[in-house]
Amino acid sequence: MIRTVDIYDTPMIGVFATCTEDVVLVPTGTKPETCAILEDSLDARVVETLVNGSVVIGALSRGNSNGFLFSYGTDAREMKELTGVEAEILPGKLNAVGNIVLANDSAALVHPELPDRAIETIASTLKVEVYRGTIAGIKNVGMAGVVTNKGLLVHPKVTSSEIETLEKLFELPVNIGTTNFGTQMLGSGLLANSKNYLAGSDTTGPELGRIEEALGFLE
């Protein structure tokens, strides 16, 4: 079974792509064989697109089964047609949605400086409880962790108080790990839903084992 993949010849797959239970968004020009691996492994429909003209889809979007949020300049109507779910633009200056929002189908942890208007948009679009916070003191929580409906994996330097907040918010146990041979910003090198995961090609065997345990894929 394939466990690792590159997108645009880089293992930073979470910067270039994002996924939910049903959809994987990848940048236009992603290799057909890569799209096939993503579709088969994550059991989700692959959609090639750009976000505000950019290929860094994972940094500029975040979704769940209920909806997708995109950075300023994106055509929300077009994205709604492509994804088949609600699509909205995140208001405010802090706009790299994938970097600043960590979400599954029940909750979202977001950058602590997001304004109320942005919080309301996230809550209404994703239909989740939204909480401001950090992971390992990092405000870009969308890259400092990965969460599915089954598991939560975060930066190794997460604090005990942050763990308590995360466990209460997501109602999942918190695990720590890395990708791509020690990269602590997990979201940059990992795509996952409740059905499966794919990590960047530099991810080691022990790292894969930790990911599988944390996200509930150990048999």
BADODO-764443 format. One line per 8 residues: number of its first residue (from 0); their letters; for each residue x, y, z of C-alpha. Coordinates in nm, 4 decimals, always signed. Example, Ala and Ser with C-alpha at 12.3 -4.5 7.8 and 13.67 -1.06 7.14 Angstrom:
# BADODO-764443
0	as	+1.2300/-0.4500/+0.7800  +1.3670/-0.1060/+0.7140
***
This chain:
# BADODO-764443
0	mirtvdiy	+0.0000/+0.0000/+0.0000  +0.1345/+0.3437/-0.0940  +0.2067/+0.5594/+0.2100  +0.4118/+0.8456/+0.0637  +0.3834/+1.0732/-0.2369  +0.5180/+1.3980/-0.3815  +0.3214/+1.6821/-0.5385  +0.5063/+1.9068/-0.7839
8	dtpmigvf	+0.8155/+1.6962/-0.7066  +0.8214/+1.8087/-0.3442  +0.7348/+1.6192/-0.0226  +0.5611/+1.9306/+0.1164  +0.2294/+1.7889/+0.0041  +0.0212/+1.9683/+0.2665  +0.1318/+2.3032/+0.1291  +0.0148/+2.2172/-0.2213
16	atctedvv	-0.2991/+2.0121/-0.1472  -0.5764/+1.9675/+0.1072  -0.8397/+1.7008/+0.1615  -1.1661/+1.6183/+0.3339  -1.3610/+1.2941/+0.3589  -1.4867/+1.3403/+0.0034  -1.2605/+1.5778/-0.1893  -0.8879/+1.6284/-0.2499
24	lvptgtkp	-0.7948/+1.9684/-0.3903  -0.4680/+1.9675/-0.5856  -0.3020/+2.2319/-0.8017  -0.3568/+2.2379/-1.1753  -0.0803/+2.0413/-1.3449  -0.0454/+1.7737/-1.0786  +0.0803/+1.4544/-1.2439  -0.2015/+1.2132/-1.3423
32	etcailed	-0.0291/+0.9283/-1.1574  -0.0159/+1.1419/-0.8429  -0.3859/+1.2234/-0.8754  -0.4601/+0.8521/-0.9105  -0.2630/+0.7718/-0.5942  -0.4422/+1.0443/-0.3986  -0.7851/+0.9377/-0.5209  -0.7257/+0.5699/-0.4516
40	sldarvve	-0.5503/+0.6097/-0.1160  -0.7826/+0.8704/+0.0353  -1.0966/+0.7306/-0.1309  -1.1941/+1.0829/-0.2340  -1.2557/+1.2726/-0.5571  -0.9546/+1.4689/-0.6821  -1.0230/+1.8210/-0.8083  -0.7511/+2.0163/-0.9901
48	tlvngsvv	-0.7734/+2.3909/-0.9412  -0.5937/+2.7072/-0.8311  -0.6708/+2.9279/-0.5314  -0.6452/+3.2967/-0.6143  -0.4247/+3.1931/-0.9073  -0.1813/+3.0086/-0.6803  -0.0683/+2.6438/-0.6679  -0.0249/+2.6395/-0.2875
56	igalsrgn	-0.3775/+2.5079/-0.2340  -0.3025/+2.3573/+0.1056  -0.1869/+2.6909/+0.2444  -0.4820/+2.8850/+0.1040  -0.7812/+2.6598/+0.1745  -0.9354/+2.4435/+0.4442  -1.2469/+2.2295/+0.4337  -1.4494/+1.9543/+0.5912
64	sngflfsy	-1.7526/+1.7519/+0.4885  -1.9748/+2.0605/+0.5180  -1.7809/+2.3274/+0.3328  -1.4586/+2.4913/+0.2187  -1.2939/+2.8207/+0.3083  -1.0614/+2.9994/+0.0664  -0.8302/+3.2979/+0.0668  -0.9248/+3.6361/-0.0722
72	gtdaremk	-0.9475/+3.6580/-0.4515  -1.0940/+3.3112/-0.5035  -1.4183/+3.2644/-0.6965  -1.6356/+3.1091/-0.4248  -1.9175/+3.0244/-0.6652  -1.6805/+2.8312/-0.8899  -1.5344/+2.6493/-0.5888  -1.8804/+2.5541/-0.4701
80	eltgveae	-1.9480/+2.3965/-0.8092  -1.6124/+2.2143/-0.8083  -1.6343/+2.0780/-0.4532  -2.0090/+2.0190/-0.4285  -2.0274/+2.1843/-0.0850  -2.0611/+2.5347/+0.0555  -1.7639/+2.7611/-0.0263  -1.6814/+3.0971/+0.1287
88	ilpgklna	-1.3963/+3.3480/+0.1362  -1.2355/+3.4009/+0.4771  -1.2660/+3.7716/+0.5617  -0.9894/+3.9767/+0.7188  -0.6159/+4.0293/+0.6741  -0.5177/+3.6857/+0.8065  -0.6164/+3.4984/+0.4969  -0.3934/+3.1944/+0.4355
96	vgnivlan	-0.6732/+2.9666/+0.5474  -0.4849/+2.6379/+0.5392  -0.2116/+2.7803/+0.7589  -0.4388/+2.9288/+1.0227  -0.7337/+2.6865/+1.0492  -0.7182/+2.3279/+1.1797  -1.0544/+2.1570/+1.1343  -1.2439/+1.8306/+1.1094
104	dsaalvhp	-1.6194/+1.7675/+1.0884  -1.6880/+1.8662/+1.4492  -1.4536/+2.1486/+1.5505  -1.1899/+2.4002/+1.4425  -0.8880/+2.5511/+1.6159  -0.7825/+2.8798/+1.4584  -0.5162/+3.1525/+1.4734  -0.5662/+3.3455/+1.7995
112	elpdraie	-0.5794/+3.6829/+1.6236  -0.8607/+3.6028/+1.3815  -1.1399/+3.8617/+1.4111  -1.4931/+3.7724/+1.5165  -1.6187/+3.8117/+1.1594  -1.3767/+3.5424/+1.0410  -1.4743/+3.3146/+1.3308  -1.8407/+3.3483/+1.2356
120	tiastlkv	-1.7636/+3.2655/+0.8703  -1.5670/+2.9553/+0.9699  -1.8404/+2.8376/+1.2060  -2.1227/+2.8879/+0.9547  -1.9372/+2.7416/+0.6542  -1.7832/+2.4368/+0.8212  -2.0720/+2.4031/+1.0707  -1.8372/+2.3473/+1.3639
128	evyrgtia	-1.7450/+2.4881/+1.7025  -1.4522/+2.7307/+1.6599  -1.1872/+2.8070/+1.9217  -0.8881/+3.0417/+1.9083  -0.5579/+2.8944/+2.0223  -0.2015/+2.7847/+1.9502  -0.0055/+2.4603/+1.9115  +0.3468/+2.4660/+2.0578
136	giknvgma	+0.2975/+2.8414/+2.0851  +0.2554/+2.8560/+1.7074  -0.0300/+3.0667/+1.5748  -0.0365/+2.8935/+1.2344  -0.2256/+2.5993/+1.3794  -0.3277/+2.4659/+1.0373  +0.0318/+2.3641/+0.9674  +0.1260/+2.2755/+1.3282
144	gvvtnkgl	-0.1171/+1.9825/+1.3317  -0.3337/+1.7440/+1.1328  -0.6785/+1.6341/+1.2474  -0.9312/+1.3894/+1.1053  -1.2561/+1.2577/+1.2507  -1.0524/+0.9740/+1.4050  -0.7288/+1.1269/+1.5266  -0.5162/+1.4311/+1.6021
152	lvhpkvts	-0.1415/+1.4634/+1.5447  +0.0466/+1.7790/+1.6443  +0.3841/+1.9511/+1.6778  +0.6173/+1.7757/+1.9274  +0.6528/+2.0884/+2.1427  +0.2819/+2.1187/+2.2191  +0.2242/+2.2238/+2.5805  +0.0151/+2.0426/+2.8396
160	seietlek	-0.2411/+2.3248/+2.8500  -0.2688/+2.3181/+2.4703  -0.3198/+1.9410/+2.4793  -0.5999/+1.9880/+2.7297  -0.7658/+2.2459/+2.5029  -0.7274/+2.0291/+2.1916  -0.8666/+1.7172/+2.3579  -1.1660/+1.9081/+2.4909
168	lfelpvni	-1.2347/+2.0806/+2.1581  -1.1954/+1.7847/+1.9226  -1.2845/+1.5100/+2.1730  -0.9879/+1.3104/+2.0424  -0.6610/+1.2017/+2.2052  -0.3632/+1.4209/+2.1122  -0.0515/+1.2555/+1.9696  +0.2765/+1.4140/+1.8671
176	gttnfgtq	+0.4854/+1.3392/+1.5611  +0.6773/+1.4664/+1.2595  +0.6905/+1.4151/+0.8832  +0.9586/+1.4332/+0.6151  +1.2529/+1.3308/+0.8331  +1.1872/+1.5531/+1.1318  +0.9652/+1.8336/+1.0032  +0.7657/+1.9464/+1.3064
184	mlgsglla	+0.5062/+2.1439/+1.1104  +0.3056/+1.8311/+1.0374  +0.0464/+1.9943/+0.8177  +0.3082/+2.0716/+0.5546  +0.3825/+1.7059/+0.4859  +0.0646/+1.5092/+0.5503  -0.2793/+1.4632/+0.3933  -0.5314/+1.2571/+0.5875
192	nsknylag	-0.8983/+1.1792/+0.6351  -1.0711/+0.9103/+0.8394  -1.0167/+0.6559/+0.5601  -0.6416/+0.6857/+0.5056  -0.3414/+0.9143/+0.4846  -0.0467/+1.0036/+0.2609  +0.2774/+1.1601/+0.3808  +0.5581/+1.3348/+0.1934
200	sdttgpel	+0.8194/+1.1115/+0.0356  +1.0919/+1.2006/+0.2904  +0.8832/+1.0644/+0.5792  +1.0613/+0.7804/+0.7599  +0.9273/+0.4429/+0.8687  +0.9095/+0.5395/+1.2378  +0.7309/+0.8621/+1.1449  +0.4786/+0.6661/+0.9375
208	grieealg	+0.4213/+0.4343/+1.2310  +0.3470/+0.7262/+1.4607  +0.1083/+0.8764/+1.2040  -0.0771/+0.5467/+1.1643  -0.1111/+0.5049/+1.5398  -0.2271/+0.8620/+1.5970  -0.4836/+0.8630/+1.3163  -0.6246/+0.5203/+1.3933
216	fle	-0.4858/+0.3120/+1.1077  -0.3008/+0.0450/+1.3051  -0.4759/-0.2891/+1.2703
***
